[in-house]
Amino acid sequence: MTDTRTARTVARKMGIKAGSRAHFAGAPDSVVAAMCLPALDLCDELTREFDYLHLFVTRQHQMRGQFPVLRDRLRANGMLWVSWPKRGQLGTDLTMKSVIAIGYDLSMVESTCLRIDEVWAGLKFTHPKPGKVYANSYGTLPGHYA
């Protein structure tokens, strides 16, 4: 029996759609190329709002500093992906638990985690939905979302 399914690219698994207004922060060129992205409206500067933002970081302080800047440029229905080196590679102090905790501290909720490549993991964050209760053992939204 032959498998007729089309191989799903990382970009497809992430839900990145052609034409999305996008920005990458700290992304290694080789990793971006390996994601097999559709045609995007890539912007070097953070002006206006974005459908898809992707932050690559190796340290917690980098995430805490850059995440709010990107979050503030994300459309209401957009996605902000954070990628960090898996299993302590590249001297990272980030883990999935710490990435989730920081995201919640900064008023975003996580949904999907996946492998970007051999080094990088990725976690999708979105704006919380009004009235929805988010129960996560790794993070808590600030009081105004409770």
TASUL-V256730 format. One record per residue. N is the residue number from 1. RES is the residue in three letters. BURIAL is # if it has 24 or more other ideal C-beta (glycine too) atoms within 12 Angstrom, else .. D_CENTER is the distance of its C-alpha to the mean C-alpha in whole Angstrom. Layout:
BEGIN
N:RES:BURIAL:D_CENTER
N:RES:BURIAL:D_CENTER
END
This chain:
BEGIN
1:MET:.:37
2:THR:.:34
3:ASP:.:31
4:THR:.:30
5:ARG:.:26
6:THR:.:24
7:ALA:.:22
8:ARG:.:18
9:THR:.:16
10:VAL:#:13
11:ALA:#:12
12:ARG:.:14
13:LYS:.:12
14:MET:#:9
15:GLY:#:11
16:ILE:#:11
17:LYS:.:15
18:ALA:.:17
19:GLY:.:18
20:SER:#:15
21:ARG:#:15
22:ALA:#:12
23:HIS:#:11
24:PHE:#:10
25:ALA:#:11
26:GLY:#:12
27:ALA:#:12
28:PRO:.:15
29:ASP:.:17
30:SER:.:17
31:VAL:#:14
32:VAL:#:13
33:ALA:.:17
34:ALA:.:16
35:MET:#:13
36:CYS:.:16
37:LEU:#:15
38:PRO:.:17
39:ALA:.:19
40:LEU:#:16
41:ASP:.:17
42:LEU:.:16
43:CYS:.:17
44:ASP:.:17
45:GLU:.:18
46:LEU:.:16
47:THR:.:19
48:ARG:.:19
49:GLU:#:16
50:PHE:#:13
51:ASP:#:12
52:TYR:#:8
53:LEU:#:7
54:HIS:#:5
55:LEU:#:6
56:PHE:#:8
57:VAL:#:11
58:THR:#:14
59:ARG:.:15
60:GLN:#:14
61:HIS:.:16
62:GLN:#:14
63:MET:#:11
64:ARG:#:14
65:GLY:.:15
66:GLN:#:12
67:PHE:#:10
68:PRO:.:13
69:VAL:.:13
70:LEU:#:10
71:ARG:#:10
72:ASP:.:14
73:ARG:#:13
74:LEU:#:11
75:ARG:.:14
76:ALA:.:15
77:ASN:.:14
78:GLY:#:10
79:MET:#:7
80:LEU:#:4
81:TRP:#:1
82:VAL:#:3
83:SER:#:6
84:TRP:#:10
85:PRO:#:13
86:LYS:#:14
87:ARG:.:18
88:GLY:.:18
89:GLN:.:18
90:LEU:.:19
91:GLY:.:20
92:THR:#:17
93:ASP:.:17
94:LEU:#:14
95:THR:.:14
96:MET:#:12
97:LYS:.:14
98:SER:#:14
99:VAL:#:10
100:ILE:#:11
101:ALA:#:14
102:ILE:#:12
103:GLY:#:10
104:TYR:#:13
105:ASP:#:15
106:LEU:#:13
107:SER:#:14
108:MET:#:11
109:VAL:#:11
110:GLU:#:9
111:SER:#:10
112:THR:#:9
113:CYS:#:9
114:LEU:#:10
115:ARG:.:12
116:ILE:#:11
117:ASP:#:14
118:GLU:.:17
119:VAL:.:15
120:TRP:#:11
121:ALA:#:9
122:GLY:#:6
123:LEU:#:5
124:LYS:#:4
125:PHE:#:6
126:THR:#:9
127:HIS:#:12
128:PRO:#:15
129:LYS:.:17
130:PRO:.:21
131:GLY:.:23
132:LYS:.:21
133:VAL:.:21
134:TYR:#:18
135:ALA:.:20
136:ASN:.:17
137:SER:.:19
138:TYR:.:17
139:GLY:#:16
140:THR:.:18
141:LEU:#:17
142:PRO:.:20
143:GLY:.:23
144:HIS:.:23
145:TYR:.:21
146:ALA:.:23
END
